[in-house]
Amino acid sequence: MFYWLLKTVILGPVLKLLFRPWVEGEEHIPAEGPAIFASNHLSFSDSIFLPLVVPRKMTFLAKADYFKGVGLKGRLTRAFFRGAGQLPVDRSGGKASNAALEAGLKVLRAGDLLGLYPEGTRSPDGRLYKGKTGVARMALEGGVPVIPVAMVGTDKVQPTGRIIPKVMRVGIKVGEPLDFSRYAGMEDDRFVLRSITDEVMYALMELSGQEYVDMYAAQMKDRLLRARKAKGRGESAD
């Protein structure tokens, strides 16, 4: 109930009025049935603007840290994220990855829409980074199509570190659904998972026009962090 209040009464109308989001490919949004929306990730606000233009409820797997705040602020933050259709997941890997997989599959088995960021984290520089194979595993185990989505301009509206967004137009490009049913039953084959993931990332590159980088965004963030620290000490990053 709170999800629809936020979307249609409290927050949605204001965001549409201020940011005037434009959409290409609305015909690719399924009217019913489960599907994965695989999006590039430029800004925290991606998880706000994408559901805003999709008529059906969309659930995202969100970083568990967003749900761990304390005090009144923490409670309000948790309430907002849950109301906005976010599910907390631990991204530390191992057993946590299996828990995230099960959380996503639960959404799909209920016949709903699941939003995922294959890059795993926001792009540190506006480029598109190598995708993680979780999206492929969920698509195969859930037996659902993957719909590529390119967010446009959200990094300018709310770049990393900026709390109050800049008012300007944002765009959402929805691509044709990708059908991976030909790989049914092969969800434990890591080569198949990588092939599917790369196909999804290629579709995102085509939609977004972003430069593709064949490394994980988290690795690039670590590299940039080490470079900043080295610079601060007056050392070489190498």
GIHU-V879466 format. One record per run of one state. SS is the DSSP state (H for helix, E for strand, L for the rest). FROM is the first residue (numbers start at 1). TO is the last residue. If there is no record, write none. Layout:
# GIHU-V879466
{{SS | FROM | TO} {SS | FROM | TO}}
This chain:
# GIHU-V879466
{{L | 1 | 1} {H | 2 | 10} {L | 11 | 11} {H | 12 | 19} {L | 20 | 21} {E | 22 | 24} {L | 25 | 25} {H | 26 | 28} {L | 29 | 34} {E | 35 | 39} {L | 40 | 45} {H | 46 | 53} {L | 54 | 57} {E | 58 | 63} {H | 64 | 67} {L | 68 | 70} {H | 71 | 83} {L | 84 | 85} {E | 86 | 89} {L | 90 | 94} {H | 95 | 109} {L | 110 | 112} {E | 113 | 116} {L | 117 | 127} {E | 128 | 129} {L | 130 | 133} {H | 134 | 142} {L | 143 | 145} {E | 146 | 152} {L | 153 | 153} {H | 154 | 157} {L | 158 | 170} {E | 171 | 178} {L | 179 | 180} {H | 181 | 183} {L | 184 | 189} {H | 190 | 208} {L | 209 | 211} {E | 212 | 213} {L | 214 | 216} {H | 217 | 233} {L | 234 | 238}}
